[in-house]
Amino acid sequence: GQIGTHPIEDTATLVVSGEIVPGGEVTVTARAGDVELSGTAITLDGEDVGETDENGQIELQLPDRTGEVGLGAERDSISGETTIDIPELTVSVETGALGGAAFVPVTVDVELYDEPAVGVPVRIDGNAVAVTDTAGRATVRLPFSSSTTLSVEAAGQTRRVTVSGLLYVPAAVGTVLAVVLGAVSYLLSRGVID
């Protein structure tokens, strides 16, 4: 008879399922080709976190941070690694030419994975007032207050931006209006204006 050789898969593939968010719980499946690898040592950012079960799986909790996380697997001569990218939620507020002022619309930009975050509620002082569109934007009017907090929450993260100095435009308008009304009243009382 003839003796044949068959290549042995020596690269482990790691498949991650679950919600990839800071502190999220995921299931990692280790495979070599189509075979699930039981008893495979798994590392997360270089730290041993356990071994896969008889189905080649292990439940893990991701670090409570954003950015790249290294995931490794090793069993005998089989090894593999991958990187998980935990997305960062970012928010910015464009106040326009007048700056942040009460009753003036501002644009809130929200990104996740450096892409527009669609359908994210925008809150002012805890109350939902808008939802981001397909460009990751929402337009909101700021309340009459000395400062207000805008917040967004997505992918297990909350980001807040405080806009302050909101009373300066209404206060300036009120001061100008008071001076004008005072001047008109003075002129009326002196008979300068009929």
N, CA, C and O of each residue as an XYZ file, in Angstrom:
776
protein
N       0.785     -1.162      0.000
C       0.000      0.000      0.000
C       0.843      1.248      0.000
O       2.040      1.232      0.286
N       0.190      2.299     -0.323
C       0.840      3.601     -0.342
C       0.549      4.360      0.945
O      -0.529      4.263      1.531
N       1.532      5.100      1.344
C       1.356      5.953      2.520
C       1.185      7.373      2.011
O       2.018      7.875      1.257
N       0.121      8.007      2.417
C      -0.137      9.383      1.991
C       0.129     10.354      3.131
O       0.099      9.981      4.304
N       0.381     11.571      2.778
C       0.552     12.590      3.807
C      -0.614     13.560      3.719
O      -1.139     13.854      2.646
N      -0.982     14.028      4.854
C      -2.063     14.993      4.933
C      -1.563     16.189      5.732
O      -1.029     16.027      6.829
N      -1.733     17.386      5.188
C      -1.269     18.559      5.937
C      -2.092     18.747      7.214
O      -3.307     18.548      7.219
N      -1.421     19.128      8.278
C      -2.092     19.403      9.544
C      -2.190     20.911      9.682
O      -1.197     21.630      9.576
N      -3.390     21.365      9.916
C      -3.626     22.800     10.099
C      -2.951     23.220     11.400
O      -3.239     22.666     12.461
N      -2.043     24.210     11.317
C      -1.337     24.641     12.530
C      -1.647     26.083     12.918
O      -1.029     26.647     13.821
N      -2.614     26.666     12.218
C      -3.018     28.027     12.535
C      -4.419     28.028     13.122
O      -5.370     27.532     12.518
N      -4.520     28.593     14.305
C      -5.827     28.701     14.952
C      -6.508     29.968     14.463
O      -5.896     31.032     14.368
N      -7.782     29.827     14.157
C      -8.617     30.969     13.801
C      -9.501     31.268     14.995
O     -10.096     30.360     15.576
N      -9.590     32.530     15.361
C     -10.408     32.935     16.499
C     -11.607     33.721     15.992
O     -11.455     34.734     15.310
N     -12.796     33.247     16.330
C     -14.031     33.904     15.923
C     -14.667     34.494     17.180
O     -14.900     33.789     18.162
N     -14.943     35.789     17.136
C     -15.510     36.484     18.284
C     -16.959     36.830     17.979
O     -17.259     37.422     16.942
N     -17.859     36.458     18.889
C     -19.270     36.816     18.728
C     -19.755     37.466     20.014
O     -19.247     37.189     21.101
N     -20.728     38.318     19.870
C     -21.252     39.060     21.005
C     -21.082     40.546     20.751
O     -20.632     40.962     19.683
N     -21.446     41.338     21.745
C     -21.389     42.791     21.596
C     -19.998     43.295     21.971
O     -19.576     43.199     23.124
N     -19.301     43.829     20.983
C     -17.943     44.309     21.205
C     -18.015     45.757     21.667
O     -18.009     46.697     20.872
N     -18.083     45.898     22.991
C     -18.173     47.200     23.651
C     -17.281     47.148     24.885
O     -16.943     46.057     25.345
N     -16.890     48.297     25.433
C     -16.094     48.259     26.661
C     -16.798     47.465     27.750
O     -17.958     47.728     28.069
N     -16.090     46.485     28.324
C     -16.656     45.667     29.381
C     -17.651     44.623     28.902
O     -18.259     43.928     29.715
N     -17.824     44.504     27.579
C     -18.801     43.571     27.025
C     -18.379     42.119     27.166
O     -17.193     41.810     27.272
N     -19.376     41.226     27.167
C     -19.100     39.800     27.227
C     -19.216     39.219     25.825
O     -20.189     39.456     25.110
N     -18.186     38.444     25.449
C     -18.143     37.846     24.124
C     -17.842     36.362     24.243
O     -17.337     35.893     25.263
N     -18.161     35.633     23.183
C     -17.796     34.221     23.075
C     -16.713     34.121     22.011
O     -16.864     34.619     20.895
N     -15.625     33.471     22.378
C     -14.527     33.254     21.440
C     -14.521     31.781     21.081
O     -14.542     30.924     21.965
N     -14.492     31.476     19.779
C     -14.409     30.103     19.298
C     -13.069     29.936     18.602
O     -12.734     30.693     17.692
N     -12.300     28.934     19.037
C     -10.996     28.633     18.430
C     -11.165     27.453     17.484
O     -11.741     26.427     17.846
N     -10.652     27.616     16.263
C     -10.765     26.566     15.247
C      -9.435     26.404     14.522
O      -8.650     27.345     14.396
N      -9.210     25.191     14.056
C      -8.118     24.910     13.119
C      -8.812     24.302     11.911
O      -9.229     23.144     11.936
N      -8.931     25.097     10.855
C      -9.732     24.666      9.715
C     -11.178     24.602     10.140
O     -11.735     25.595     10.609
N     -11.811     23.412      9.978
C     -13.213     23.228     10.370
C     -13.357     22.575     11.736
O     -14.472     22.248     12.144
N     -12.259     22.378     12.446
C     -12.281     21.663     13.718
C     -12.216     22.652     14.879
O     -11.326     23.500     14.942
N     -13.189     22.526     15.806
C     -13.155     23.341     17.019
C     -12.054     22.811     17.916
O     -11.886     21.600     18.061
N     -11.302     23.732     18.520
C     -10.165     23.349     19.347
C     -10.502     23.419     20.835
O     -10.525     24.503     21.418
N     -10.762     22.271     21.445
C     -10.998     22.241     22.888
C      -9.657     22.268     23.605
O      -8.635     21.864     23.049
N      -9.670     22.750     24.849
C      -8.451     22.776     25.654
C      -7.393     23.731     25.140
O      -6.205     23.539     25.399
N      -7.803     24.743     24.425
C      -6.862     25.721     23.881
C      -6.719     26.886     24.852
O      -7.713     27.471     25.282
N      -5.474     27.221     25.195
C      -5.208     28.343     26.099
C      -5.483     29.652     25.357
O      -5.006     29.864     24.242
N      -6.253     30.513     25.993
C      -6.634     31.798     25.393
C      -6.016     32.929     26.217
O      -6.027     32.899     27.447
N      -5.480     33.920     25.516
C      -4.941     35.109     26.177
C      -5.673     36.345     25.681
O      -6.113     36.414     24.533
N      -5.791     37.315     26.572
C      -6.407     38.602     26.252
C      -5.390     39.662     26.651
O      -5.055     39.803     27.827
N      -4.902     40.407     25.661
C      -3.825     41.381     25.883
C      -2.638     40.743     26.602
O      -2.037     41.352     27.487
N      -2.307     39.503     26.209
C      -1.143     38.816     26.752
C      -1.361     38.115     28.077
O      -0.463     37.423     28.557
N      -2.532     38.273     28.684
C      -2.836     37.640     29.975
C      -3.652     36.367     29.755
O      -4.623     36.373     28.998
N      -3.259     35.278     30.416
C      -4.041     34.040     30.338
C      -5.421     34.261     30.935
O      -5.549     34.772     32.048
N      -6.461     33.873     30.189
C      -7.829     34.038     30.685
C      -8.585     32.717     30.782
O      -9.722     32.689     31.253
N      -7.966     31.623     30.342
C      -8.619     30.325     30.462
C      -8.424     29.479     29.225
O      -7.648     29.808     28.329
N      -9.167     28.357     29.205
C      -9.103     27.419     28.080
C     -10.487     27.227     27.480
O     -11.506     27.388     28.153
N     -10.499     26.883     26.215
C     -11.766     26.623     25.532
C     -12.373     25.314     26.029
O     -11.666     24.409     26.472
N     -13.706     25.239     25.944
C     -14.423     24.031     26.367
C     -14.424     22.994     25.248
O     -13.716     23.147     24.253
N     -15.229     21.929     25.413
C     -15.281     20.846     24.417
C     -15.784     21.311     23.049
O     -15.589     20.625     22.046
N     -16.438     22.486     23.013
C     -16.904     23.038     21.733
C     -15.923     24.063     21.160
O     -16.212     24.725     20.163
N     -14.765     24.182     21.803
C     -13.761     25.137     21.333
C     -14.110     26.574     21.689
O     -13.618     27.507     21.054
N     -14.966     26.764     22.712
C     -15.428     28.109     23.057
C     -15.048     28.505     24.474
O     -14.828     27.664     25.346
N     -14.979     29.820     24.671
C     -14.755     30.387     25.992
C     -15.489     31.725     26.048
O     -15.507     32.479     25.075
N     -16.089     32.003     27.199
C     -16.761     33.293     27.421
C     -15.745     34.238     28.044
O     -15.054     33.868     28.993
N     -15.651     35.451     27.518
C     -14.700     36.438     28.026
C     -15.380     37.775     28.264
O     -16.366     38.116     27.611
N     -14.835     38.517     29.204
C     -15.263     39.900     29.381
C     -14.156     40.780     28.831
O     -12.993     40.653     29.213
N     -14.535     41.676     27.928
C     -13.566     42.593     27.331
C     -13.161     43.662     28.340
O     -13.910     43.951     29.273
N     -11.978     44.249     28.157
C     -11.568     45.336     29.048
C     -12.559     46.500     28.974
O     -13.232     46.703     27.964
N     -12.626     47.243     30.051
C     -13.545     48.381     30.121
C     -12.869     49.625     29.541
O     -12.701     50.636     30.222
N     -12.488     49.522     28.271
C     -11.829     50.625     27.566
C     -12.048     50.456     26.069
O     -12.518     49.415     25.609
N     -11.703     51.484     25.325
C     -11.799     51.396     23.865
C     -10.410     51.137     23.283
O      -9.403     51.213     23.987
N     -10.376     50.833     21.997
C      -9.103     50.603     21.316
C      -8.904     49.138     20.995
O      -9.814     48.318     21.119
N      -7.687     48.833     20.581
C      -7.371     47.467     20.170
C      -7.059     46.575     21.362
O      -6.419     46.997     22.325
N      -7.528     45.326     21.275
C      -7.300     44.320     22.297
C      -6.748     43.092     21.585
O      -7.329     42.618     20.610
N      -5.626     42.582     22.076
C      -5.028     41.394     21.475
C      -5.656     40.127     22.037
O      -5.876     40.016     23.243
N      -5.944     39.172     21.159
C      -6.535     37.898     21.540
C      -5.664     36.806     20.944
O      -5.386     36.819     19.745
N      -5.227     35.855     21.777
C      -4.353     34.783     21.299
C      -4.861     33.421     21.696
O      -5.649     33.291     22.633
N      -4.402     32.384     20.970
C      -4.776     30.999     21.247
C      -3.562     30.111     21.005
O      -2.791     30.322     20.069
N      -3.408     29.100     21.883
C      -2.301     28.161     21.698
C      -2.663     26.805     22.284
O      -3.119     26.691     23.422
N      -2.440     25.769     21.455
C      -2.611     24.382     21.902
C      -1.603     23.544     21.136
O      -1.680     23.425     19.913
N      -0.673     22.972     21.852
C       0.404     22.185     21.236
C       1.090     23.021     20.155
O       1.599     24.104     20.443
N       1.108     22.536     18.930
C       1.793     23.268     17.845
C       0.854     24.207     17.095
O       1.249     24.825     16.106
N      -0.377     24.312     17.560
C      -1.371     25.161     16.894
C      -1.470     26.485     17.648
O      -1.618     26.502     18.870
N      -1.386     27.586     16.915
C      -1.517     28.902     17.562
C      -2.124     29.892     16.578
O      -2.141     29.681     15.366
N      -2.612     30.965     17.147
C      -3.182     32.023     16.314
C      -3.460     33.242     17.164
O      -3.514     33.167     18.391
N      -3.633     34.342     16.506
C      -3.963     35.579     17.215
C      -4.758     36.503     16.303
O      -4.718     36.411     15.076
N      -5.472     37.383     16.957
C      -6.247     38.381     16.232
C      -6.350     39.618     17.108
O      -5.960     39.611     18.276
N      -6.873     40.659     16.531
C      -7.073     41.907     17.262
C      -8.550     42.260     17.232
O      -9.197     42.203     16.186
N      -9.069     42.624     18.391
C     -10.445     43.096     18.492
C     -10.375     44.613     18.638
O      -9.610     45.123     19.456
N     -11.152     45.318     17.866
C     -11.188     46.772     17.955
C     -12.466     47.192     18.677
O     -13.564     47.097     18.129
N     -12.302     47.657     19.916
C     -13.457     48.134     20.681
C     -13.660     49.590     20.294
O     -12.789     50.423     20.544
N     -14.806     49.911     19.682
C     -14.993     51.252     19.117
C     -15.091     52.344     20.175
O     -15.581     52.122     21.282
N     -14.612     53.525     19.804
C     -14.745     54.670     20.692
C     -15.860     55.571     20.188
O     -15.921     55.920     19.009
N     -16.733     55.936     21.103
C     -17.821     56.862     20.813
C     -17.290     58.276     21.016
O     -16.731     58.588     22.068
N     -17.463     59.128     20.016
C     -17.042     60.521     20.155
C     -18.220     61.441     19.853
O     -19.103     61.106     19.064
N     -18.214     62.597     20.490
C     -19.262     63.598     20.255
C     -18.602     64.964     20.203
O     -17.702     65.269     20.986
N     -19.061     65.771     19.278
C     -18.602     67.155     19.210
C     -19.816     68.042     18.963
O     -20.825     67.605     18.408
N     -19.696     69.287     19.385
C     -20.787     70.246     19.242
C     -20.282     71.437     18.446
O     -19.286     72.065     18.803
N     -20.986     71.736     17.361
C     -20.669     72.915     16.545
C     -21.662     74.004     16.917
O     -22.867     73.864     16.708
N     -21.138     75.090     17.472
C     -22.027     76.140     17.977
C     -22.302     77.237     16.966
O     -23.203     78.045     17.188
N     -21.571     77.301     15.875
C     -21.823     78.326     14.866
C     -21.221     79.663     15.242
O     -20.470     79.763     16.212
N     -21.551     80.692     14.475
C     -20.949     82.019     14.610
C     -21.267     82.681     15.949
O     -20.435     83.417     16.479
N     -22.439     82.437     16.499
C     -22.815     83.065     17.759
C     -22.260     82.341     18.971
O     -22.374     82.836     20.092
N     -21.661     81.174     18.764
C     -21.208     80.390     19.894
C     -22.402     79.742     20.567
O     -23.530     79.844     20.084
N     -22.152     79.078     21.683
C     -23.246     78.451     22.417
C     -24.106     79.513     23.071
O     -23.631     80.247     23.938
N     -25.342     79.603     22.676
C     -26.254     80.595     23.234
C     -27.636     79.961     23.384
O     -28.031     79.092     22.607
N     -28.341     80.412     24.385
C     -29.683     79.890     24.616
C     -30.559     80.110     23.390
O     -30.504     81.164     22.756
N     -31.347     79.128     23.071
C     -32.324     79.127     21.976
C     -31.703     79.089     20.579
O     -32.427     79.044     19.584
N     -30.385     79.108     20.497
C     -29.701     79.069     19.205
C     -29.428     77.596     18.866
O     -28.946     76.851     19.719
N     -29.732     77.167     17.627
C     -29.486     75.766     17.287
C     -27.989     75.464     17.205
O     -27.200     76.278     16.725
N     -27.623     74.288     17.681
C     -26.262     73.788     17.559
C     -26.318     72.419     16.896
O     -27.336     71.728     16.957
N     -25.222     72.036     16.266
C     -25.146     70.738     15.614
C     -24.293     69.807     16.460
O     -23.181     70.147     16.864
N     -24.837     68.631     16.717
C     -24.136     67.612     17.483
C     -23.706     66.530     16.496
O     -24.537     65.968     15.783
N     -22.394     66.237     16.459
C     -21.844     65.184     15.602
C     -21.423     64.011     16.468
O     -20.696     64.184     17.447
N     -21.886     62.796     16.102
C     -21.573     61.600     16.876
C     -20.936     60.577     15.942
O     -21.447     60.309     14.855
N     -19.806     60.006     16.385
C     -19.112     58.995     15.591
C     -18.814     57.764     16.432
O     -18.589     57.845     17.640
N     -18.819     56.614     15.752
C     -18.468     55.332     16.331
C     -17.666     54.605     15.267
O     -18.093     54.561     14.113
N     -16.529     54.036     15.609
C     -15.614     53.443     14.627
C     -15.156     54.503     13.619
O     -14.917     54.177     12.456
N     -15.031     55.751     14.039
C     -14.661     56.866     13.156
C     -15.632     57.032     11.987
O     -15.274     57.589     10.950
N     -16.841     56.555     12.159
C     -17.907     56.674     11.160
C     -19.109     57.335     11.822
O     -19.256     57.260     13.042
N     -19.975     57.983     11.036
C     -21.184     58.581     11.627
C     -22.008     57.539     12.378
O     -22.268     56.452     11.861
N     -22.410     57.873     13.583
C     -23.251     56.984     14.390
C     -24.710     57.363     14.135
O     -25.141     58.462     14.484
N     -25.450     56.467     13.537
C     -26.826     56.716     13.110
C     -27.804     56.252     14.187
O     -27.619     55.200     14.798
N     -28.850     57.053     14.409
C     -29.924     56.663     15.311
C     -29.581     56.765     16.787
O     -30.199     56.094     17.614
N     -28.603     57.598     17.129
C     -28.205     57.750     18.530
C     -28.999     58.904     19.145
O     -28.983     60.015     18.614
N     -29.694     58.652     20.262
C     -30.428     59.735     20.916
C     -29.467     60.785     21.495
O     -28.441     60.448     22.086
N     -29.820     62.051     21.313
C     -29.073     63.160     21.906
C     -29.912     63.682     23.059
O     -31.101     63.958     22.901
N     -29.289     63.813     24.207
C     -30.009     64.246     25.403
C     -29.479     65.591     25.876
O     -28.282     65.868     25.804
N     -30.392     66.418     26.360
C     -30.028     67.669     27.014
C     -30.460     67.529     28.456
O     -31.640     67.349     28.756
N     -29.484     67.616     29.344
C     -29.728     67.468     30.778
C     -30.565     66.217     31.075
O     -31.452     66.238     31.928
N     -30.265     65.126     30.351
C     -30.923     63.839     30.588
C     -32.161     63.557     29.776
O     -32.632     62.420     29.760
N     -32.714     64.566     29.092
C     -33.942     64.380     28.313
C     -33.619     64.236     26.831
O     -32.905     65.064     26.264
N     -34.150     63.175     26.197
C     -33.918     62.970     24.764
C     -34.618     64.080     23.979
O     -35.815     64.316     24.142
N     -33.842     64.760     23.117
C     -34.399     65.869     22.342
C     -34.229     65.691     20.838
O     -34.857     66.405     20.056
N     -33.381     64.741     20.423
C     -33.156     64.511     18.996
C     -32.481     63.151     18.825
O     -32.027     62.537     19.790
N     -32.428     62.697     17.568
C     -31.746     61.452     17.213
C     -30.859     61.753     16.015
O     -31.264     62.474     15.103
N     -29.644     61.198     16.015
C     -28.728     61.473     14.905
C     -29.248     60.876     13.602
O     -29.875     59.817     13.585
N     -28.968     61.588     12.512
C     -29.406     61.163     11.188
C     -28.343     60.271     10.538
O     -27.427     59.809     11.218
N     -28.458     60.030      9.239
C     -27.527     59.148      8.526
C     -26.113     59.718      8.464
O     -25.167     58.988      8.168
N     -25.962     60.990      8.735
C     -24.633     61.606      8.781
C     -24.093     61.648     10.207
O     -23.020     62.199     10.452
N     -24.840     61.061     11.154
C     -24.418     61.073     12.551
C     -24.608     62.432     13.208
O     -23.940     62.752     14.191
N     -25.532     63.242     12.655
C     -25.747     64.604     13.141
C     -27.160     64.799     13.661
O     -28.111     64.146     13.233
N     -27.255     65.725     14.601
C     -28.562     66.152     15.102
C     -28.449     67.635     15.412
O     -27.412     68.109     15.875
N     -29.525     68.358     15.153
C     -29.567     69.776     15.478
C     -30.505     69.954     16.658
O     -31.640     69.479     16.645
N     -30.012     70.650     17.683
C     -30.813     70.885     18.882
C     -30.712     72.352     19.266
O     -29.743     73.033     18.931
N     -31.723     72.823     19.971
C     -31.699     74.191     20.517
C     -31.358     74.090     21.993
O     -31.906     73.264     22.722
N     -30.441     74.948     22.415
C     -30.008     74.934     23.802
C     -31.015     75.674     24.677
O     -31.621     76.648     24.231
N     -31.197     75.228     25.905
C     -32.164     75.877     26.793
C     -31.612     77.183     27.371
O     -30.418     77.468     27.275
N     -32.500     77.958     27.966
C     -32.122     79.190     28.644
C     -31.540     78.798     29.998
O     -32.274     78.534     30.951
N     -30.227     78.764     30.066
C     -29.527     78.302     31.260
C     -28.094     78.799     31.194
O     -27.611     79.128     30.111
N     -27.401     78.862     32.324
C     -26.008     79.303     32.301
C     -25.111     78.264     31.642
O     -24.091     78.614     31.049
N     -25.483     76.980     31.741
C     -24.776     75.909     31.041
C     -25.727     74.730     30.906
O     -26.714     74.615     31.633
N     -25.410     73.867     29.969
C     -26.220     72.666     29.785
C     -25.316     71.523     29.366
O     -24.243     71.735     28.801
N     -25.760     70.314     29.647
C     -24.978     69.133     29.301
C     -25.690     68.362     28.208
O     -26.849     67.973     28.351
N     -24.968     68.146     27.102
C     -25.449     67.309     26.010
C     -24.807     65.946     26.205
O     -23.618     65.861     26.509
N     -25.582     64.874     26.033
C     -25.007     63.544     26.175
C     -25.546     62.610     25.108
O     -26.655     62.779     24.601
N     -24.721     61.613     24.780
C     -25.104     60.554     23.846
C     -24.640     59.235     24.449
O     -23.675     59.190     25.212
N     -25.347     58.157     24.093
C     -24.982     56.840     24.597
C     -25.140     55.817     23.485
O     -26.193     55.708     22.857
N     -24.054     55.063     23.256
C     -24.078     53.996     22.247
C     -22.884     53.078     22.512
O     -21.886     53.505     23.093
N     -22.988     51.842     22.093
C     -21.911     50.858     22.205
C     -21.360     50.781     23.626
O     -20.149     50.685     23.824
N     -22.259     50.825     24.615
C     -21.844     50.693     25.999
C     -21.083     51.878     26.555
O     -20.452     51.772     27.607
N     -21.132     53.003     25.867
C     -20.395     54.184     26.294
C     -21.322     55.386     26.360
O     -22.293     55.477     25.610
N     -21.015     56.301     27.258
C     -21.738     57.557     27.349
C     -20.721     58.673     27.218
O     -19.674     58.644     27.865
N     -21.019     59.643     26.394
C     -20.160     60.815     26.251
C     -20.997     62.045     26.551
O     -22.151     62.151     26.136
N     -20.380     62.987     27.292
C     -21.060     64.225     27.672
C     -20.230     65.419     27.247
O     -19.000     65.389     27.292
N     -20.914     66.462     26.837
C     -20.278     67.735     26.514
C     -21.079     68.819     27.225
O     -22.299     68.894     27.079
N     -20.393     69.653     27.990
C     -21.063     70.759     28.660
C     -20.802     72.032     27.883
O     -19.657     72.375     27.592
N     -21.880     72.730     27.548
C     -21.794     74.008     26.852
C     -22.179     75.071     27.873
O     -23.264     75.019     28.452
N     -21.275     76.047     28.094
C     -21.555     77.065     29.102
C     -21.568     78.452     28.461
O     -21.259     78.606     27.279
N     -21.925     79.441     29.249
C     -22.006     80.804     28.745
C     -23.226     81.031     27.885
O     -23.218     81.902     27.015
N     -24.286     80.256     28.113
C     -25.459     80.314     27.248
C     -26.285     81.579     27.435
O     -27.082     81.927     26.565
N     -26.109     82.263     28.539
C     -26.947     83.437     28.808
C     -26.388     84.722     28.208
O     -27.067     85.749     28.219
N     -25.166     84.686     27.685
C     -24.576     85.945     27.250
C     -25.299     86.595     26.079
O     -25.439     87.818     26.072
N     -25.760     85.846     25.099
C     -26.464     86.476     23.982
C     -27.815     87.024     24.434
O     -28.104     88.189     24.158
N     -28.661     86.241     25.116
C     -29.922     86.807     25.592
C     -29.691     87.974     26.555
O     -30.436     88.954     26.523
N     -28.668     87.879     27.409
C     -28.387     88.974     28.342
C     -27.972     90.230     27.586
O     -28.386     91.336     27.933
N     -27.149     90.055     26.548
C     -26.713     91.209     25.754
C     -27.906     91.824     25.021
O     -28.055     93.045     24.973
N     -28.743     90.971     24.457
C     -29.933     91.469     23.767
C     -30.843     92.183     24.755
O     -31.396     93.239     24.448
N     -30.998     91.602     25.948
C     -31.827     92.232     26.982
C     -31.268     93.571     27.421
O     -32.027     94.514     27.645
N     -29.963     93.669     27.547
C     -29.328     94.937     27.939
C     -29.538     95.995     26.870
O     -29.901     97.130     27.180
N     -29.314     95.632     25.615
C     -29.522     96.576     24.511
C     -30.981     97.017     24.477
O     -31.268     98.202     24.309
N     -31.902     96.071     24.636
C     -33.323     96.393     24.625
C     -33.674     97.333     25.779
O     -34.447     98.273     25.593
N     -33.121     97.094     26.956
C     -33.381     97.965     28.110
C     -32.851     99.376     27.856
O     -33.509    100.359     28.199
N     -31.675     99.477     27.264
C     -31.095    100.798     26.971
C     -31.957    101.532     25.942
O     -32.239    102.720     26.099
N     -32.376    100.821     24.886
C     -33.205    101.447     23.844
C     -34.539    101.898     24.431
O     -34.974    103.025     24.197
N     -35.194    101.009     25.201
C     -36.477    101.380     25.806
C     -36.312    102.539     26.788
O     -37.161    103.428     26.861
N     -35.216    102.522     27.538
C     -34.936    103.619     28.461
C     -34.750    104.932     27.722
O     -35.254    105.971     28.150
N     -34.027    104.884     26.618
C     -33.781    106.095     25.827
C     -35.087    106.617     25.230
O     -35.350    107.819     25.256
N     -35.912    105.695     24.685
C     -37.193    106.097     24.103
C     -38.080    106.706     25.191
O     -38.712    107.740     24.974
N     -38.123    106.074     26.342
C     -38.926    106.587     27.449
C     -38.452    107.978     27.876
O     -39.264    108.868     28.128
N     -37.150    108.150     27.952
C     -36.585    109.451     28.331
C     -36.966    110.520     27.300
O     -37.390    111.623     27.645
N     -36.799    110.154     26.015
C     -37.117    111.111     24.954
C     -38.595    111.438     24.930
O     -38.952    112.588     24.672
N     -39.477    110.475     25.190
C     -40.906    110.716     25.256
C     -41.250    111.639     26.400
O     -42.093    112.525     26.259
N     -40.595    111.436     27.547
C     -40.872    112.261     28.712
C     -40.396    113.699     28.535
O     -40.921    114.600     29.188
N     -39.433    113.927     27.684
C     -38.907    115.260     27.424
C     -39.625    115.926     26.248
O     -39.389    117.094     25.940
N     -40.508    115.158     25.599
C     -41.249    115.717     24.494
C     -40.472    115.749     23.184
O     -40.909    116.362     22.210
N     -39.305    115.080     23.165
C     -38.499    115.062     21.946
C     -39.161    114.192     20.896
O     -39.061    114.467     19.701
N     -39.839    113.141     21.340
C     -40.542    112.228     20.432
C     -42.022    112.323     20.744
O     -42.426    112.316     21.907
N     -42.832    112.414     19.690
C     -44.287    112.478     19.870
C     -44.885    111.103     19.873
O     -46.100    110.959     20.012
